[in-house]
């Protein structure tokens, strides 16, 4: 049995405390009035304060007031957006690990059973991550924050100056009630599968009865159908919903590719860590090699989808579509192209060689780069629509990242202590123990 070291527990709590302090500072520093915005902008000299001219002072004053109100909303959105990005990032790692785990069961894979407990440990974060995500969505639906632009009721009111015919035309889908109902369905389905798959896995260890393996096989096959549909719908609601004027038919697959590569990366990193502590004695270089192959392969898959989406939209140059990338290239140039380099160039350089895939510290180094790159990917998907040009990677972003990292580490490694690290009841466990590539 694995025992959670006190040092690791302390490490996780320190990160959570530091992160919570950073998030509180971020919310406290958010402006509460247009006067505060003017003061902040004047201090940073980041915007030129427009003075109304004598000939049309009323119009100029109104435009200036609207400008500062817009900036205020963006600055108020920043700590919420930073919180959302980190919450979703770690949640999607747990969800991706759950999907990868289901794939292993449905495929009756022989190489991976020695890693099942690691996967189950990572999916232990799914429930707390789900509750946090649902709370954030509820707070948005009740207008505690304004990160989802389409939740402004005036956009659906034809008598309002802010009426948006395009968004109003999507009101059947874009409304708070069905938005939360769909979220509840996604989260319930994913967590129900996680609960029963874990239960059947432990039952299989206790009884060594193949009946439980068959139940998990059928459950996993059915779950994968449910997952691929709900994951796409989730990506439309929770990520693409920030840009309600824009859509991409590839978007569900694009989010999935980032999710699965992050999950496999974390599985590899946790495995290497446990191996270094003297656990997982049956995990060998071939298992690490296969995980690194998946990291490499899904990084290429992610790049293919990124390029397909970007190239087609850029080449067609349809204003309604291309504005999504124009905003990111003009206002988020460094993180936009930087995350492409981290998610494609670095995996190519670090993991192309087959021998490197067997070197543990090389896999860890590659994993850090990949995870950082996909955090930036989520950042670039969310921030342009919520904070616009008022973005910065500072205390709110770092605080949220530290908090959820600490929480993730604590939950995952606590889950690992609740069952033996070897799934001894799996009918493929001997094949997995002697797996060699």
N, C-alpha and C positions, 0 to 999 in steps of 0.2 A: 504493500500500500504506500502511496505517496503521502508525505507529510509536508504541509506548507511551512517553509522556513520562516522564522520570525523576521529575519532580515528582509525577505521578499514582501512580507506583510507590511512591515514598516515602510519599505520603499513605496508600496502602492498607496498607503495612507498619506505619506508626505506629498506625493504627486497630487492626490485628491485635494488636500488642504491648500497647497500652493495654487492649484488650478481654480478652486472655489474662490480664493482671494482675488485672483486675476479676473475672474468673471464678474465678481462684485464691483471691482474697480471699474471694469468696462461699463457696467450699467450705471454706476454713479457718475461717470464722466460723460455720459450721453446728455446732450443739451435738452432742456425742458422748455425752452422758449426761443423765439427768433432772435431776441436780443443776445442770448448766449451764443447763438450761431454766429452772429455778426462779430461778437468779441473774439471768438475762436478763429474765425477767418481773418480778422484784422491782425491777430497775434501771429498767425502763420503766414500771412501775406499770400494765401493760396487762391484767393478770389478777389477780384477788383470790386470794390463797393461802388455801385452805380448810384449817382446822385441824379434825381429828377431835374430835367431842364425846365426853364421858366415857361416855355411855350406850351408844354404839354405835361405839366407836373403831375396831374392826377393819373394819367396813363402810366407814366414812368414809375410813380410811387407804387401803383398796383402791380406792375411787372416785377419791381424790386421785392415787394412783399411776397409775391408768389415764388420768386426765386429762392428767397431765404426759407420759406416754408418747405419747399421741396428739399433743400439741403438739410433742414432740420429732421425731416422724416428719414432721410438716408442715414444720418448720423444716429438717430434713435434705433434704426434697424440693425446697425452694425453689431452690437453685442448679441442681439437675438440671432442674427445670421451666423455669427461665429459659433454660437451654441448649437445651432441647427446643423452646421457643416460637420462639426466633430461628433455630435450625437449620431448623425446618419452614417458617418464614416465607420465608426466602430460597430454600429448595428449591422451594417451591410457585410462586415467581416464575419459576424456570427451567422447571418443568413446564408452567405456564400458557403461557409463551412457545412451548414446543414444540407444545402443542395448537393455539395460534393460527397457528403456522407451517404445521402440517398442514392446518388449515382453508383457508389461502390456496392451498395446492397442490391440495387436493381440489376446491375451488370454481373453480380456474383463474382466480383473481382477477387483474385487469389493473392495479389501482392500486398493489399492494404489492411487486412484485419489487425495486424500488430499496431496500427495507427488509429484504430477506431476510438479508443479511449481519449486520445488527444483531440480528435474531432468532436467527440461528445463533450469534452471539457470546454472547448471553444464555443460550442453551441449553448453552453450553460449561460452565456451572456445574452442569449436571445430574449428571454423573458424580461429582465430588467431593461434591456435596450428597447424592447417593444413598448414597455410602459412609459419610458422617457419620450420616445417618439410620439406616442399617442397623446401624451400630455402636451407636448409642443404643438401638435396639430389642433388639439382642443383650444389651447390658448389663442392660436391664430384664428380659429373659427369664431371665438367669442371676442375678437378684436382687442385682446390684450396687447398684441403686437400687430404690425402691419407688413409682415414680410411677404405675404401673398397678396399681390396687387389686385387680383380679381375679386377679392372678398370685400372690396369697397362697394357698398350697396348703390351708390350714385351711378356706377358704371352701367347698371341695369335699368335705370330710370330714364325714360325718354325725355322727360321734362327737365332733366339736369344738364348743366353745361358740360359735365364730365361723362355724359352718356357715351358708351362705346358699343356700337352696333355689332362688331365682331365678337366681343366677349359676351354680350347679351344673347347672341345667337347660340352660344354654347351653355346657356343657363341650365339646361337639363342635366349636364354633366358638372358644370362649374357652379355648384351651390353647396353651402356649408353642411347641410343635412346629409346629402348623399356622399359627400366627401368623407365625412366621419364614419358613415355606415360602411363604405368601401374599406376604409382603413381598419375598422374593427374586424371585417371579414378576413382581410389579408392576415392581420396579426394573429387572429384566433386560429385560422387554418395552419399557419406555420408553427405556432406554439403547440397546438394539439398534436401535430405530427412529431414534433420534437419530444413531447412527453411520452407518447406511446412507443416511439422507436427506441428511446432510452430504456423504457420499462421492459420491452421485449428483449432488448440486448442483455440486460441484467438477468432476466428470467432464463435466457439461453445459457448464461454462465452457471446459474444455480442448478438447473435441471439437466443440462446437456441434451435437451429434447429438441430435435430438428423442427418440431411444430412451431416453435417460437421464431426460428429463422425464416420459415415459410411465411409466417404472418408479417414479419418485418419486410420480407421481399415484396409481398403484395402491397403492403402499406406504402413502401418507398416508391414503387412503380406508379401507384395512384397519386402520390404526393407530387411527383415530378411533373405530371400533367397539370395539376392545380398550381404548382409553383411557377411554371413557365408562363401561364396566363396571368396570374396575380402579380408576378414580378414586373411584367411589362406595364400593367395597369398602375402599379405602385410608382413606377418610374415616371409615368405621365402625370400622376397626381402630385407626387412629393418633390419632383425635380423639374420636369418640364412645365409644371403649373406655375413656376415663377415667371415664365415667359409665355403667357396665355395666347399671344398673337402668333407664336411660332410653333411649328411641330416638325417632327422627323419620324418617318416610319421605321428608322433604324434605332431609335432612341432606347427602346426596351432592351434590345440586344447589346447596345453600347454600355448601358449601365450594368447589365449582367456580366459582361466581359471584365469590367473593372472590379466588380464584386467578387467574382470567382478567382481572379488572379490574386487579389488581396487575401482571400481566405486561404488559398493554398500556400501563399507566402507565410502567413502566420502559422499554419499547421507545420510547415518546415522549420520555422524559427523556434516554436515551442518544442518540437521534437528534438532539435539539436540541443536546446537548453536542458531538457530532461536527460538526454543521453550524456551530457557533460556532468550531470549530477549523479550518475551511476544508475539511472533507471532505463527502462526500455532496452533490456539486454539483447532482445531479438531483432532490434532495428539495426540494419547494417548499411553499408555505403550504397547498396543498390536501392534501398528505400529512399534515401536522401537524394540519390541520383534521379529517381523517378519523380519525386516532388519538384526538384529543380527543373526537370524537363517540362512539367506542367507549368511552372512559373514562366519558363521561356516561351512555351507554346501559346499560352493564353495572353502573354504580353504581345506576341505577334498578332494574335487574333484581335486584341483590343486595338492595335495600330491599324489593322485592316479596316475595322469598323470606323475608327476615327477618320481615316483617310477617305473612305467611301462617302461618309456623311459630309465631310468638309469639301472634298473635291467636286462632288455633284452640285452642291449648293453654290460654291464659288463659281463654277463653270457656267451654270444656268443664269446666275446673277439676277434672280428674281428678287425685287426689293423686299417683299414680305419674308423671304427666307434668309437672304444674305445679311440682313441687319443683325441677326444673332451673332454672326462671326465678326462683322465689322466692329461691333461694340467691344468684343473681346480682344480683337487685334489692336484697336486704337487705345483702349483704356486699360487692358490687362495684358499687354504685349509680353512682358517677361514671364509671368506665371503661365500664360497660355502656351507659349512655345517651349518654355522650360519644362512643363510637365510632359510634353511630347518627347523631349530628349530623355527625361528620367524614365519614362514608361516604355520607350522603344530603343533608343541608342544605348543606354546603359545595359539593359538585359542582353542586347546583341553582343556587346563587348565583353560582358562578364560571364554570360552563361552559354555562349555559342560552343565553346570547347567542352567536350564531354568530360574530360578529366576535372575541370573546374567544378562541375556539378557534384563531385564527390568530396570536395574540400569544404568542411563545415563552416569555417570562418568566411569563406568566399560566398557561400549561400546566405549567411547572415548579412554580409555587406550588400549583396544584391537585393536582399529582402528589404533592408532599410531604405535603399534608393527607390525601389518599387512602391513601397508604402507611402513614402514622402510624395512621390509623383502622383499617386492616385488620390491622396489627400488634396493636392493642388488641383486635380481634375474636378473633384467635388466643389472645391472652393470657386473655381472658374465657372462651374455650372450654376452656382447659387448667387454669388455676390453681385455680378453685373446688374441683375434685375432687382436686387434689394437695396444695395448701397451705391450703385453707380460708380462715379469717380471718387467717392468718399472712402475708398477701400484702403486698407493698410494691414500688414501682418504685425500686430502689436500685442498689447496686453490682453485684450478680449480674446483674440484668436489663440494665442499661446496658452492662456489660462484655460480655455475650454478644452484644448488638446491635452493638456496635462491632466485635467480632472478626469476626462473620459478614458485616458490611457491608464491612469491609476485604478479607476473603477473596473476597467476591462481586465487588467492583470489580476486584481483581487478576486473577481468573480470566476474567471477561468481557472486559476490555480486552486481556488477553494473547491470548485467542482471536481477537479482531478483527484482530490483527497477522498471523495465519497465512494469510489469503486476501485478495484484493482486495475492497474494500468495495462493489463493484458486481457483481451476478450477471448478467454480460453474456450468458450463454448462454440465459437464459430466453426463451422465444418471446414473452413479453408484456413484455419489457423496454422496448421502444420506447413501447408504450402507457403504461407506468408513468412513463417519463421525461417524457412530455407530458401527464400526468394533470392535469386542472383540474376543480375542483368548481364 
